[in-house]
Amino acid sequence: MNHFLVFIISVLSFLGSSQPGKDSIVKIPALNQQVLDTSIIYGRIISPTYESAVCTEFVIGVLGHFMELTTEDTINIRIDQPRESIKEIYKQIESGSSYPTGVVHALVSKGKGMEIFDRNEVLPGDFVQFWYPNSWGHCGIVARIDVENKVLWLHSSYPSTQGYGVQPFHMPDYCHFVRLKE
């Protein structure tokens, strides 16, 4: 079984190491590869169902393999600041607050992550938080990105995957990325 798991991880690593639409193979940083491997190995353990662990809990579970998270870190990842309604998140987005960037804000403010501003620089294993206009938000770990067609494939927890899974999402304008620092 271990050999089969290593084989699957190797195949997924190879498939995830290039970006669609690019002419050359992109080198994934070792830490990003470890994030991907951790997602694959522990994803269903961290989030066996969506009800037991939503997207933020999945991200917290993966990050827990790389660092000790404080209560403040988990509050920031969950975007769990006191508010009366979700509309306050959109007011924060409009005002330029970093809080709605969730995992990005948590890792950058802790000095453990580097925000990626150019979508063409995003790699598999980077973390993302996005919000659709006045609708809903989501976070996860990039499996693949197609910048030209605005599509992200994410390791995450989501209702349609019934917990952990990888699936595509349309990439909205409000989309922030962060890479763990070595």
N, C-alpha and C positions, 0 to 999 in steps of 0.2 A: 504494500500500500504506500509506503514512504517513497519508493522509487516512482510510482505512478504520480504522486503529488509533486515530486520534484520535476517530473516530465511536464506536467500540466503548467506549473509555474514557469518553466523554461519556455514553453511555447507561448504562453501569454506574455511573458517578458519580451520575447522576440517580436510578437505582433504589436505590442504596445510601444516599441522603441522607435517607431517612425510615425511621423505626422502625415495625415492625408494631404495631398497636394504639394508636398515637399519632394525635391529631387533626391535628397540624400537622407541617409539614416541619421536620426538625432540621437545623440548620446544622452542617456538619462543618468542624472547624478545618482551615486550609490544610495544615498539616503532616500531619494524618491523611489528607487527600486525597492528598498526595504519597506516603505510605506505601502506600495502596491502589494508586495508579498504578504504583509501583515493583513491588509484588507482581504485578500483572497483566503488566507489561512484561517483568520479569526472572524471574518464577516458574519457568518451564520451564527457563531457563538455570541458575538456582540449584539446582533440584531436578528434573533430567530423569527420574530414577527415585527411588523411595523408598529403594532400596538405596544409591544414591550420595549422598543427602542427606535424612536423616530430618527430623522437624519442627524440632528445635533448629537444625540446619544451615540450614534454610530461613530461620528467624528471624534467625540470625546473618548470612546472606547479604543479607537486606533491610536490617537495621540497618547493615551495612557501607556502604550508600549514604548514610547520614546521619551517621556518626561513625566515628572510629577505635576499634576494639575491642581491648582488651588481652587478654592470656592469661587474666587473672583474670575479665574480663567473659565470655569464652567458657566458662570453667569454670562460672561462675555460671549462665549460660543453659542449659548442658547438665546442670546439677545434678550435676556430676561430682566431688563431694567423695569422698575415700577412704571406702569402706564395704565391708562383707563381703557384704551382700545388699540387695535392694530393700526389705526389711522395715525397714531403718534409715531410709529416707525416711518411712515411715509413723510411726515413732517421732518423727522430727523434726516431722512434721505435728501429732501429738498434743501435743508439747511447745511448739508455737507458734513454732518456728524459721522464719525467713524464707527459708532456703535452698531448700526445696521449691517456692517461688514462682518459681524460675528467672528468666525474663526480667524479671519484676517486681522481684525482688531485685537483679538486675544493674543495671537502669536507675535504680532509686531510690537504691541505695547509691552510684552514680556521680554522682548529682545531675542525671541526664538525663531522668528520668521522674517522673511524679506518679501514685501509686497511686490507683485509683478504687475506693472502698468501696461505693458505692451502685450496684447493677446497672442502675438506671434512668438513670444518667448515662453509661453505656458507649455509645460511638459507633463506627461503622465506622472502621477505621484504628487502633483501640486494640489493644494486645497482650494476650494471655491465656495463663495456665498453669493447667491443672486436673489433678486426680487423682481417679480413681474409687476408692472405698474398697477398700483392699487388692487392687488390681488393676493398673491402668496409668495413666500420665499422658500429657498431650498439650499442645502449645503451638501458637500461630498468631496470626493477625491477624484481628480481627473484621470480617467482611463485613456481618453482620446479627445482631441479637439479638432474641429474643422472650422477655422476662423472665417474662411470665405463664405461658407454656408450657414454660419452661426449655430453650429451644433456641438454640444458637449455630451460625451458619454461619461457617466459618473458611477463610481463605486459609492453606494449610499444605501439608505433604508427608505423605502417608498411603498405606498399602498399597492401599486400594481406589481411589485416584485415580492410582495408579502413579507417584507423585511429586507435583509441584505440582498443586493443584486447590482447588476450593471445595466444601465439603460440610457438612451439618449434624451436630451432636453434641448429645446430651443434656447439659445443664449441671448438673454435680454440685454438691454443697454446697461442696466445696473447690475454689474457682474464683477466681482472682485476676487483676485487670486493671491495666494501666498505660498511660498516655498519654505520648508523647514531649513534652518541654518545648520550646517555641520557642527 
